[in-house]
Amino acid sequence: MDPLVLQAMAKWPHVPDCYGWLGLDARGRWWLRDAQAQAAGAFPQSLGNRLEHVQFQAFIGRNYAVDARGCWFFQNGPQRVFVELANTPVLWRTQADGTVLAHPQGQAQGQGSAVQACVLDEAGLLYVWDGQVLGLLHSQDMLDAAQWLEQGRWPAPEDVAWAELPQRFGFVRSPQALMAA
């Protein structure tokens, strides 16, 4: 995490957490969800406003983490802003050497992660597990993935239902719903 974020956490240790105000869609785009967007429905049915500011996106990526429950959050100074996930906590992009790089940044920090497992859901979406986090493979990288699967460079995909992914791979799609339960 950024040094200023760590300093703010130390200075103000008891800032309440924030739920429902930030979403990550299946294309790796951030969405700010004000009270009106939240009142209109759950994420991703009600998206809110797309976050376009490149530096702010990078700041979120550098300060993006997961708690012990599997809820992903953005550490915004002393406050944890929990993220509503449309699908998985990261979106994987393939690298020339057969590794994958996580988006948003924060997981791989510029170095590719080795593919440990591949999973297909009932819609035919391909997911990659690097031993730490499950992420959806970006649709623009399917040709690379198909070649590496055919060559045996990646493990053969296992069929898993979309609804079973969070429990099986240890993440929470809606921290807000978890807190309301």
C-alpha positions in Angstrom: 0.0 0.0 0.0 1.0 3.6 -0.5 3.0 5.1 2.4 0.5 7.9 2.9 -2.3 5.3 3.2 -0.3 3.4 5.9 0.3 6.7 7.8 -3.4 7.6 7.7 -4.3 4.1 9.0 -2.0 4.5 11.9 -3.2 8.1 12.7 -6.9 7.2 12.5 -7.3 3.5 13.3 -11.1 3.5 14.0 -12.6 5.0 10.8 -15.8 3.0 9.9 -15.8 0.8 6.8 -17.7 1.8 3.7 -20.0 -0.7 1.8 -21.7 -0.5 -1.5 -20.0 2.6 -2.9 -17.5 1.0 -5.2 -17.9 -1.7 -7.8 -15.6 -3.7 -10.1 -17.2 -5.0 -13.3 -16.2 -8.1 -15.3 -14.1 -5.9 -17.7 -12.0 -4.5 -14.9 -13.7 -1.1 -14.8 -14.4 0.7 -11.5 -17.8 2.2 -10.8 -18.7 4.8 -8.1 -22.1 4.0 -6.7 -23.7 6.9 -4.9 -26.9 6.6 -2.8 -29.1 6.9 -5.9 -27.3 4.1 -7.7 -27.5 1.9 -4.7 -31.2 2.6 -4.3 -31.8 1.6 -7.9 -30.5 -1.9 -7.3 -27.6 -4.2 -6.5 -24.3 -4.1 -8.4 -23.9 -4.8 -11.4 -27.6 -4.3 -12.3 -27.2 -0.7 -11.1 -23.7 0.4 -12.0 -23.5 4.0 -11.0 -20.9 6.3 -12.6 -17.8 4.9 -14.3 -14.5 6.0 -12.8 -12.5 7.4 -15.6 -9.6 9.2 -13.8 -6.5 7.2 -14.6 -4.4 8.2 -11.6 -7.3 7.4 -9.2 -7.7 4.0 -10.8 -4.0 3.4 -10.3 -4.3 4.5 -6.6 -7.1 2.1 -6.1 -5.1 -0.7 -7.7 -2.1 0.0 -5.5 -4.3 -0.1 -2.4 -6.5 -3.0 -3.3 -6.5 -6.0 -0.9 -8.6 -8.7 0.6 -9.6 -9.4 4.2 -9.9 -12.7 6.1 -13.5 -13.1 5.0 -12.6 -12.9 1.3 -14.1 -9.4 0.9 -12.0 -7.2 -1.4 -11.5 -3.6 -0.5 -9.7 -0.4 -1.5 -7.9 1.1 1.5 -8.7 4.8 1.1 -6.5 6.4 3.7 -7.8 5.1 7.0 -11.1 3.8 5.5 -11.7 0.5 3.9 -14.1 0.8 0.9 -15.4 -2.6 0.2 -15.9 -3.5 -3.4 -19.0 -5.0 -5.0 -17.8 -7.6 -7.6 -19.7 -8.3 -10.8 -17.7 -11.5 -11.2 -14.2 -12.0 -9.7 -11.8 -9.8 -7.7 -9.3 -9.5 -10.6 -9.3 -9.7 -14.4 -6.3 -11.6 -15.8 -4.4 -10.5 -18.8 -2.0 -12.9 -20.5 1.7 -12.2 -20.9 4.0 -13.4 -23.8 5.6 -16.0 -21.5 2.3 -17.7 -20.6 1.9 -16.1 -17.2 -1.0 -13.8 -16.3 -1.0 -10.3 -14.9 -3.8 -9.1 -12.6 -5.9 -6.0 -13.2 -6.4 -4.0 -11.1 -2.7 -3.8 -10.3 -1.9 -4.8 -6.7 -1.8 -8.5 -7.1 1.1 -9.2 -9.5 2.9 -5.9 -9.3 4.2 -6.1 -12.8 5.4 -9.7 -12.8 3.3 -12.4 -14.3 1.8 -15.1 -12.1 2.0 -18.8 -13.1 -1.4 -20.4 -14.0 -2.1 -23.1 -11.4 -5.6 -24.0 -12.6 -8.2 -23.1 -15.2 -12.0 -23.2 -14.7 -14.9 -22.9 -17.1 -18.4 -21.8 -16.0 -21.7 -22.7 -17.6 -21.5 -19.6 -19.9 -18.1 -20.7 -21.3 -16.1 -18.0 -19.4 -12.6 -19.0 -18.6 -11.1 -18.3 -15.1 -7.5 -18.6 -14.0 -6.3 -19.5 -10.5 -2.7 -18.5 -9.7 -2.7 -20.2 -6.3 -3.9 -17.0 -4.5 -6.8 -15.4 -6.4 -9.3 -16.5 -9.0 -9.8 -14.1 -11.9 -11.7 -14.0 -15.1 -9.5 -14.1 -18.1 -10.0 -11.0 -20.3 -11.9 -11.9 -23.5 -9.2 -10.3 -25.7 -6.8 -12.9 -24.4 -8.8 -16.0 -25.3 -6.7 -16.8 -28.4 -3.5 -17.0 -26.3 -5.3 -19.1 -23.7 -6.6 -21.5 -26.2 -3.1 -22.0 -27.7 -1.6 -22.6 -24.3 -4.3 -25.0 -23.3 -3.9 -27.0 -26.5 -0.1 -27.0 -26.0 -0.5 -28.3 -22.5 1.2 -25.2 -21.1 -1.9 -24.4 -19.0 -3.8 -27.1 -17.0 -7.0 -28.4 -18.6 -10.0 -26.4 -17.4 -12.5 -27.9 -14.9 -16.2 -27.2 -15.2 -17.5 -25.2 -12.2 -20.8 -23.4 -11.9 -20.5 -19.6 -11.7 -22.5 -19.5 -8.4 -20.0 -21.9 -6.8 -16.9 -19.8 -7.6 -16.9 -17.6 -4.5 -17.1 -20.4 -2.0 -14.7 -22.6 -3.9 -12.1 -19.9 -4.4 -12.6 -17.9 -1.2 -14.0 -14.5 -2.2 -17.2 -12.6 -1.6 -19.0 -10.9 -4.5 -21.1 -8.6 -2.3 -19.6 -7.5 1.0 -22.6 -5.2 1.4 -25.0 -8.1 1.2 -22.8 -10.1 3.6 -23.0 -7.2 6.1 -26.8 -6.9 5.7 -27.4 -10.7 6.4 
